[in-house]
Amino acid sequence: MLRAGCRIWRDGCPLTLPTGPFETLEEARGIPHSLMLFKSERWLAPGHNAIVTDKAGQHWIVYHAIDVNRPRQHQDDLINSRRILLIDRIIWRDGWPFVGTPSEGPQPAPIT
């Protein structure tokens, strides 16, 4: 993908840029938040993500989170030293992306 001025090009073709108006899940559905991924008892602070699409057209979120079962090695270690890279499939509910909490074990992998 190449960005040139206000146009984005992919595979030699210009893509249309979204211009809005946009609304949050809370605004659209009255749900009290717009989170698609949130913490669990084991995984804290999931985030800093990228969204990818596999060859089957499924969407995945690649992100990191802190594993509470993996303590710091030394008290002066930064809390970020426990961040683990995770990947989970995005489920679409009524047109909105949803993951829930990070997976708790092996899951089917993206199609490559």
Phi, psi and omega in degrees: 000139182229131178260127179228107183064236180259010180247147175246133181247137176220130181053037176080003181239141177287140176260148176281131178274137177291137182241355178086186008288154180247156175220153178276165176300322178299315179294320185283322188240355180076014177284139189291002176203169179244026181285140172251344181217129181216167186295161174230185178295329181269320187252121179253151172052049177292137180170200185048071193247170170222146178254131180230158177241131180273180183293342177271359180086008178277146180261141181228151174246127177253126187204176174237158178208163179266126177272114181292343178276359181240086184292163176299147178287325181225148182302329181274001174296143176291147178300329180292348179290350180259008181286131182247141177280128181232160174218134178221152179283140176271129175259139179258123179242113181052039178084004182245140180286143180212137174239315185091227178262158178304149180299152180253016180178185180303140179228161174302143183271161173301153176277123183246000000 
